[in-house]
Amino acid sequence: TKDIPVANFIMHEIHCSRNIEVCRYCSESIPKSEMKNHVESEHGQVTCKCRMKIERSLLKDHEASACPLRPALCQYCDIQLAFSKLQDHEIYCGARTERCGGCGRNIMMKDLKEHPQVCG
């Protein structure tokens, strides 16, 4: 590797200090001319459909894994509903019964996976 002459380094440092700024939110180095845009597009507050205010850059993760209104599938009937309604739905849905073709008994949906081991 080649050493950078001191004069070039000083010029580079002056150029950076004039043109580059560190974002106060994420500590990224951003050209000063783009800082306003960066702050608005990455760190501006938006409101999720669940009414939570959140930084724009965090919205996708929130919607995918934390939002109470994110879509979730019932393990018993595969219907899609809001995550916040899933537990109550699965309690009701898991208590429904289905007749076993082997023993003829009515088995609760929540017990169907384990039933073959005890059937007959």
LUMVEX-799895 format. One record per residue: x, y, z of N, C-alpha, C in turn; residue number from 0. Coordinates in steps of 0.02 Angstrom, whole numbers. Layout:
% LUMVEX-799895
{{X,Y,Z},{X,Y,Z},{X,Y,Z},NUM}
...
END
This chain:
% LUMVEX-799895
{{42,-60,0},{0,0,0},{44,62,0},0}
{{17,115,-30},{54,178,-34},{32,224,22},1}
{{80,260,49},{63,311,99},{34,372,65},2}
{{-14,404,98},{-44,465,71},{-2,524,95},3}
{{20,567,49},{59,625,71},{18,668,120},4}
{{51,697,169},{18,736,221},{-25,792,191},5}
{{1,825,140},{-36,881,110},{-103,856,82},6}
{{-102,798,49},{-164,769,21},{-213,752,77},7}
{{-187,725,132},{-230,707,188},{-263,769,218},8}
{{-223,821,226},{-250,884,255},{-305,911,209},9}
{{-293,911,143},{-344,934,95},{-407,891,100},10}
{{-397,827,105},{-454,780,112},{-494,796,175},11}
{{-458,806,229},{-491,821,294},{-531,886,290},12}
{{-502,937,258},{-537,1001,250},{-600,991,208},13}
{{-593,954,153},{-650,940,109},{-706,905,147},14}
{{-688,854,186},{-738,817,225},{-773,860,276},15}
{{-734,899,313},{-765,940,366},{-812,993,336},16}
{{-799,1015,275},{-843,1063,243},{-905,1031,212},17}
{{-898,970,189},{-952,939,149},{-989,881,181},18}
{{-960,852,233},{-990,793,264},{-1012,809,335},19}
{{-1069,781,353},{-1096,792,420},{-1116,724,449},20}
{{-1111,716,514},{-1131,654,547},{-1204,661,570},21}
{{-1245,615,549},{-1317,617,568},{-1324,608,643},22}
{{-1362,652,674},{-1369,650,747},{-1413,592,770},23}
{{-1449,560,724},{-1492,504,742},{-1458,436,733},24}
{{-1421,428,677},{-1393,361,662},{-1317,361,656},25}
{{-1285,419,664},{-1212,426,661},{-1182,409,593},26}
{{-1223,407,541},{-1197,396,474},{-1167,461,447},27}
{{-1115,455,406},{-1086,514,374},{-1126,528,311},28}
{{-1154,589,307},{-1198,608,252},{-1173,674,223},29}
{{-1174,680,156},{-1158,746,127},{-1205,799,155},30}
{{-1177,857,173},{-1219,910,203},{-1278,928,159},31}
{{-1268,926,93},{-1321,944,46},{-1379,893,48},32}
{{-1367,833,73},{-1419,781,76},{-1446,768,146},33}
{{-1420,804,196},{-1439,791,265},{-1514,801,278},34}
{{-1542,856,253},{-1613,869,265},{-1656,811,236},35}
{{-1639,791,175},{-1673,736,142},{-1665,671,181},36}
{{-1604,657,204},{-1590,596,243},{-1632,594,306},37}
{{-1633,649,344},{-1671,650,407},{-1745,640,394},38}
{{-1772,672,342},{-1844,665,327},{-1860,594,304},39}
{{-1819,565,260},{-1836,500,232},{-1820,442,279},40}
{{-1770,448,322},{-1751,394,366},{-1778,401,437},41}
{{-1778,462,462},{-1793,472,533},{-1857,511,547},42}
{{-1893,531,493},{-1956,566,503},{-2006,520,537},43}
{{-2051,547,576},{-2101,508,611},{-2159,493,564},44}
{{-2181,431,564},{-2241,411,527},{-2287,375,576},45}
{{-2350,368,558},{-2397,333,601},{-2416,267,568},46}
{{-2406,213,604},{-2424,146,580},{-2500,139,581},47}
{{-2526,89,546},{-2598,77,547},{-2624,60,617},48}
{{-2578,40,662},{-2598,26,731},{-2597,89,774},49}
{{-2583,146,743},{-2582,213,773},{-2519,228,813},50}
{{-2470,184,809},{-2406,197,843},{-2364,242,800},51}
{{-2334,293,830},{-2288,337,795},{-2219,305,796},52}
{{-2186,304,739},{-2123,269,733},{-2079,301,680},53}
{{-2013,294,688},{-1967,320,638},{-1978,283,573},54}
{{-1978,320,517},{-1992,290,451},{-1948,229,437},55}
{{-1883,233,454},{-1837,178,438},{-1852,115,479},56}
{{-1889,121,533},{-1905,63,576},{-1974,33,560},57}
{{-2011,66,517},{-2080,46,504},{-2086,-25,475},58}
{{-2044,-43,426},{-2049,-110,395},{-2040,-165,447},59}
{{-1989,-158,490},{-1977,-209,542},{-2036,-212,591},60}
{{-2062,-153,609},{-2119,-150,655},{-2179,-186,624},61}
{{-2194,-172,560},{-2251,-203,527},{-2242,-279,521},62}
{{-2180,-301,513},{-2168,-373,503},{-2167,-413,568},63}
{{-2144,-382,623},{-2135,-424,683},{-2163,-397,748},64}
{{-2185,-334,750},{-2207,-307,814},{-2278,-278,813},65}
{{-2302,-259,754},{-2367,-226,750},{-2423,-274,771},66}
{{-2467,-253,816},{-2523,-296,836},{-2572,-309,780},67}
{{-2569,-269,726},{-2615,-279,670},{-2582,-318,612},68}
{{-2521,-342,623},{-2487,-380,569},{-2527,-444,555},69}
{{-2526,-468,494},{-2564,-528,477},{-2534,-590,510},70}
{{-2577,-634,534},{-2556,-697,566},{-2604,-752,544},71}
{{-2577,-813,539},{-2618,-871,519},{-2637,-914,578},72}
{{-2700,-933,581},{-2723,-980,632},{-2693,-1049,617},73}
{{-2664,-1081,668},{-2633,-1146,658},{-2683,-1202,645},74}
{{-2747,-1190,660},{-2798,-1242,651},{-2837,-1237,587},75}
{{-2852,-1175,565},{-2894,-1168,505},{-2861,-1128,450},76}
{{-2799,-1103,461},{-2761,-1064,412},{-2795,-999,390},77}
{{-2844,-975,428},{-2874,-911,412},{-2824,-856,433},78}
{{-2821,-802,395},{-2777,-746,412},{-2815,-693,450},79}
{{-2787,-671,506},{-2818,-618,546},{-2763,-577,579},80}
{{-2783,-522,613},{-2735,-480,647},{-2703,-518,705},81}
{{-2638,-509,714},{-2601,-544,768},{-2635,-534,835},82}
{{-2661,-474,848},{-2692,-459,913},{-2755,-501,926},83}
{{-2785,-528,872},{-2846,-568,880},{-2831,-643,876},84}
{{-2768,-661,863},{-2751,-731,852},{-2763,-775,913},85}
{{-2742,-753,972},{-2747,-796,1032},{-2820,-814,1047},86}
{{-2864,-764,1049},{-2935,-778,1062},{-2964,-824,1009},87}
{{-2946,-811,945},{-2972,-852,891},{-2948,-924,899},88}
{{-2883,-935,914},{-2857,-1003,919},{-2886,-1041,978},89}
{{-2903,-1006,1032},{-2935,-1040,1089},{-3003,-1068,1066},90}
{{-3040,-1026,1031},{-3106,-1047,1005},{-3098,-1101,951},91}
{{-3053,-1087,903},{-3045,-1131,845},{-3016,-1199,866},92}
{{-2970,-1200,913},{-2940,-1262,936},{-2988,-1306,974},93}
{{-3043,-1276,999},{-3092,-1314,1037},{-3145,-1347,992},94}
{{-3144,-1329,927},{-3191,-1362,880},{-3170,-1436,874},95}
{{-3218,-1478,856},{-3202,-1550,852},{-3208,-1575,780},96}
{{-3172,-1629,769},{-3175,-1664,704},{-3176,-1738,719},97}
{{-3217,-1775,682},{-3222,-1848,694},{-3160,-1883,666},98}
{{-3132,-1927,707},{-3074,-1967,687},{-3097,-2025,645},99}
{{-3066,-2034,586},{-3084,-2089,541},{-3064,-2157,570},100}
{{-3016,-2157,617},{-2992,-2220,646},{-3035,-2246,702},101}
{{-3047,-2204,753},{-3084,-2227,812},{-3155,-2202,816},102}
{{-3173,-2154,772},{-3241,-2128,770},{-3257,-2077,824},103}
{{-3208,-2061,867},{-3221,-2012,920},{-3213,-1941,892},104}
{{-3248,-1893,925},{-3240,-1822,908},{-3179,-1796,945},105}
{{-3130,-1771,907},{-3067,-1747,936},{-3062,-1672,926},106}
{{-3042,-1636,979},{-3032,-1564,973},{-2975,-1549,924},107}
{{-2983,-1496,885},{-2933,-1476,836},{-2864,-1469,868},108}
{{-2861,-1442,929},{-2796,-1432,962},{-2762,-1499,981},109}
{{-2800,-1553,982},{-2772,-1618,1000},{-2761,-1663,939},110}
{{-2779,-1640,879},{-2776,-1682,820},{-2705,-1706,803},111}
{{-2655,-1663,813},{-2586,-1682,796},{-2561,-1740,839},112}
{{-2579,-1740,903},{-2556,-1792,948},{-2602,-1854,947},113}
{{-2662,-1847,920},{-2711,-1901,923},{-2688,-1967,892},114}
{{-2654,-1966,834},{-2633,-2030,804},{-2593,-2075,851},115}
{{-2555,-2046,897},{-2515,-2086,944},{-2559,-2123,996},116}
{{-2618,-2097,1010},{-2661,-2128,1061},{-2725,-2158,1032},117}
{{-2734,-2151,966},{-2795,-2173,933},{-2801,-2250,937},118}
{{-2862,-2273,949},{-2877,-2345,948},{-2857,-2377,1013},119}
END
